[in-house]
Amino acid sequence: MMNMPRINMAATGQNIVRLREEAGLSVKELQDIFGFTTPQAIYKWQHGASMPSIDNLVVLAVVFHVTLEEILVLDESKEAEVTIHFTL
């Protein structure tokens, strides 16, 4: 059995809000950077309702001048227990 960390979506969303504000960007400006027609995806990220794709996380890291690890918040207290079975 192996314990796997999970991403805390709500805390990650709060991180995105904080980093966006520290970068001096509005939701509209972030929307324009991504070329989104509406801001709904960004609001969903900020509220922890969904996660940015890997590609979008990389863009956020570049825009915010941080690493991916500084955006994502792992919830180690809610580790998922995963059993790996090997067959020969």
N, C-alpha and C positions, 0 to 999 in steps of 0.2 A: 504494500500500500504506500502511496505517495501523497503528500499534502500539496495541493496546488493553490497558489494565491489567486484571489479574484480582484478585479478592478472595482473599486468603490465608485460607482457612477455618479452618485450625488456629490461626493467630495471632489471628484475629478471635474464635475461641472462647476463647482464653486471655484476651483483652481483656474478654470478657463475664464470665468468672470474676473477674478482678481488679476490674472495676467493680462487680459484685454484692457482692463482699466489702467494698470501700471504702464502699459504700452501707449496709453492715451488714445485708444481706438474706440469708436462707437460700434454697436452691432451693425449698423449700416455700412460703415467702412470695412468691417470684416466681411460682410456679405459681398461687397464690391471686390475685395481681394480674391475671394473664391469664385466670383462670377455667378453667384446664386441669384436667381430671379426674385426669391423671397427670403426673409431672414429665419424662417421656421426651423431649418436644420440647426442654426446657431443657437436659437432659443432652446431647442431640445437638448443640445449638448450642455448648455449652461444649467438646465434644470435636471440633468441626469436622466432624462427620458431615453436618450440614445447616445451612442459614442461616435466620435468622428472615425472615419475609415483610417487605415494606416497612412494612406496618401495625405489625407487632410490633417492628421496628427503631425506629419512631417512639415507641412506648410505652417501649421500653428507654431511649431518649434522654431522655425526660421523667422516668422513674423514677430514672435515674442522674444527671440534671442535666448532661448532656453533649450534644454535637452528634453527628449520625450519623457524621461524619468521625472522631470520637474513638472510635467503636465499631469501625468497619470498618478493616481493615488491607489495603492494596493491596500486591500482590506484583509490583512493577515489574520484577523480574529475570526473571519468567516471562511477559512480555508476549505476548499472542497476536497473531500477525500476521494482519491482516484485509485482504483485497483487496476494494475496492468497485468494482463495474462499473456504469457508467451507459450506458444505451442511449437513443438518440434515436428 
